[in-house]
Amino acid sequence: GATVHSPLTPPPGADFLLAFELLEGLRALPQLRPGGAAIVNRQRIIPSSVTYGTAVYPEDVEVRMQAQCPEAIIVDALAIASETGDARAVNSVMMGVLAARASLPIACWEDAIRQTVKPRFVELNLAAFHRGIALAPAGVRS
């Protein structure tokens, strides 16, 4: 396997950006290559700097993100995960949206869930994953 010497994204940038919080997604957009796919959870996690009053969480994060990356897919993964039975399945929802954009067969993603998730949570995570797939814009999946 390849040795990773740095967590930095080399030019021309990442093919995919998967962000679990809005502001972090906005901050990471410059690492996305032109034409790359940004998939961002709508959740807002207020940083301590905002809590302590030394910074402000921008109200227009989604607008700024769409201006920089018009094709960004912004999803309310927390609400969808909660609807499937467990808010902790946010990652599976987000992974479903990513799977709809990626070229790896859906069965491979499902196998990975079955192999890594505790057996009692597999069906819930598969349901959350498939809800994520359904969120991808029509015509995205090849």
RACOR-V429295 format. One line per field, one symbol per residue. ss: DSSP state (H for helix, E for strand, C for the rest). burial: # if it has 16 or more other ideal C-beta (glycine too) atoms within 10 Angstrom, else .. A space follows every 50 residues. Layout:
ss=???
burial=???
This chain:
ss=CCCCCCCCCCCCCEEEEEECCHHHHHHHHHHEEEEEEEEEECCCCCCHHH HCCCCCCCCCHHHHHHHHCCCCEEECHHHHHHHHCCHHHHHHHHHHHHHH HCCCCHHHHHHHHHHHCCHHHHHHHHHHHHHHHHHCCCCCCC
burial=................##########.##..#...######.#....... ..........##..#...#..####.##.###.#....############ ##......##..#...#...#..##########.##......
